[in-house]
Amino acid sequence: MDTHRTRTTSRRRHPAGGRRPALATAALALVPVVGMTALAACGSDDDGDTSPSANVRTSAPATASFTGTAPSALESLAASAKASVSAAASSASARASEFEASVSADVSLTGKPRAETGGLLAVVVHITNRSDDTASYAVQVDFRDPDGKVVETRYAGAEDLAPGERAQPLAISRKPPEPQLTAEIAKAQRY
């Protein structure tokens, strides 16, 4: 037996013959117009009373009396970024100065008699870990001639000093005794 089914679909029909009522369509079209009119009417009354929204401008400001050019958003953003970078650089520089001052307070030099060093110029590099953590130190010692020119550089250091611990490595110049050289700490780093 062969059965043939027909498919039927039901549609909802509005009472006005399948179309939306004309009144509803007209109301939807008028909503933006009525809203804009209501906003425009909020300004002030004829009797001089103003509502809180009376100060809201609905048109562009008159710029005929302005001089110069207004800064662009990019210029403002760039100026703000530049100020932030400058502040960060100042802060970093201050922290670096504080760190350098604390490290240089941890390191000092004293000379050794040439009779004890075979005639060579030698200095004792005094390193004291004044921090609260174990630290290592690297120290650059420059040797200068009487004119102030650096003629030799030596390095000394100490590793894994506990808080309060001291080390006394030597920095020895290999230059001849004349002209007399002066030793100074050029750099000191705690790491």
C-alpha positions in Angstrom: 0.0 0.0 0.0 1.4 3.2 -1.1 0.8 6.2 1.2 1.5 9.6 0.2 2.0 12.2 2.8 1.6 15.8 2.3 3.5 18.2 4.3 1.7 21.2 5.6 3.0 24.1 7.4 1.0 26.4 9.5 1.7 30.1 9.5 0.6 32.6 12.0 -1.4 35.2 10.4 -2.1 38.6 11.8 -5.7 39.7 11.7 -4.9 42.2 9.0 -4.2 39.5 6.4 -0.7 38.4 7.2 0.8 41.9 7.5 1.8 43.8 10.5 -0.7 46.4 11.5 0.1 49.7 9.9 -0.2 51.4 13.3 2.7 49.4 14.7 4.9 50.0 11.8 4.3 53.8 12.0 5.0 53.8 15.7 8.4 52.1 15.2 9.3 54.6 12.5 8.4 57.6 14.8 10.4 56.5 17.8 13.8 58.0 16.7 12.0 61.3 15.7 10.1 61.6 18.9 13.2 60.8 21.0 15.2 63.5 19.2 12.4 66.0 19.6 12.2 65.3 23.3 15.9 65.7 23.8 15.8 69.0 21.9 12.9 70.2 24.0 14.8 69.7 27.3 16.9 72.9 26.9 14.9 75.7 28.6 11.5 77.1 29.1 10.3 80.4 27.8 10.2 81.7 31.3 14.0 81.5 31.6 14.2 78.4 33.8 16.8 76.0 32.6 16.8 72.3 33.2 20.1 70.5 34.0 20.5 69.5 30.4 20.3 73.2 29.2 24.1 73.4 29.3 24.4 70.6 26.7 25.4 71.9 23.3 23.8 70.4 20.3 26.1 72.1 17.8 29.8 72.6 17.4 31.4 75.4 19.3 32.2 78.6 17.5 36.0 78.6 16.8 36.4 81.9 14.9 38.1 83.5 17.9 40.5 80.5 18.5 44.1 80.9 17.5 46.7 78.2 16.9 45.9 74.5 16.4 44.4 72.1 18.8 46.8 69.2 19.7 46.0 66.0 18.1 45.2 62.9 20.2 48.5 61.4 19.0 50.5 64.4 20.1 48.8 64.3 23.5 49.5 60.6 23.8 53.1 61.1 22.8 53.6 63.9 25.4 52.1 61.7 28.1 54.3 58.7 27.1 57.4 61.0 27.1 56.6 62.3 30.6 56.1 58.7 31.8 59.4 57.6 30.3 61.2 60.6 31.8 59.8 59.9 35.3 60.8 56.2 35.0 64.3 57.2 33.8 64.7 59.6 36.7 63.5 56.9 39.2 65.9 54.3 37.7 68.8 56.8 37.8 68.1 57.5 41.4 67.9 53.8 42.3 71.2 53.2 40.4 72.9 56.1 42.2 71.7 54.7 45.6 72.9 51.2 44.6 76.3 52.6 43.4 76.7 54.6 46.7 75.9 51.5 48.8 78.3 49.3 46.8 81.1 51.9 47.0 80.5 52.1 50.7 81.3 48.3 50.8 84.6 48.7 49.0 87.8 50.7 49.8 91.5 50.6 49.0 94.7 50.8 51.1 98.3 50.6 49.7 100.8 47.9 50.5 104.5 48.9 51.1 106.6 48.2 48.0 109.1 46.4 50.2 106.5 43.7 50.7 105.6 43.4 47.0 109.0 43.3 45.3 108.8 46.9 44.3 105.4 46.7 42.6 102.5 48.9 43.3 99.9 46.9 45.1 96.7 47.8 46.8 94.4 45.9 49.2 90.8 46.0 48.1 88.7 45.9 51.2 85.3 44.4 50.5 82.6 44.2 53.2 79.1 42.8 52.5 76.9 45.3 54.2 73.7 43.9 52.6 71.3 41.5 54.2 71.9 38.8 51.7 74.8 36.7 50.5 76.5 38.7 47.7 79.5 38.6 45.3 81.6 41.6 44.3 83.6 42.7 41.3 85.9 45.7 41.6 87.7 47.6 38.8 90.9 49.4 40.0 92.4 52.0 37.6 96.0 53.0 38.0 96.6 56.6 36.8 99.9 58.4 36.0 100.7 61.9 37.4 98.8 63.5 34.4 95.6 61.6 35.4 95.7 59.3 32.5 94.6 55.6 33.1 97.7 53.5 32.2 96.5 50.2 33.6 93.3 48.5 34.9 93.1 45.5 37.2 90.2 43.6 38.6 89.6 42.1 42.0 86.6 40.5 43.6 85.0 38.2 46.2 82.3 35.6 45.8 79.5 34.5 48.1 80.2 36.8 51.0 77.7 36.3 53.8 76.1 39.4 55.4 78.8 41.2 57.3 81.7 39.0 55.9 84.9 40.7 54.6 87.4 39.9 51.9 90.8 41.5 51.1 92.0 40.7 47.6 95.0 42.5 46.0 95.1 44.6 42.8 98.7 44.7 41.6 100.1 47.0 38.9 102.7 45.5 36.5 104.0 48.9 35.5 107.5 50.1 36.5 107.9 52.1 39.8 108.4 55.4 37.8 106.4 57.4 37.2 104.5 56.9 40.4 100.9 55.7 39.8 97.8 56.3 41.9 95.2 53.6 42.3 91.5 54.3 42.5 88.2 52.4 42.4 86.7 52.9 39.0 83.7 50.6 39.4 82.4 48.3 42.0 79.5 45.9 41.5 77.6 43.8 43.9 75.7 40.8 42.4 
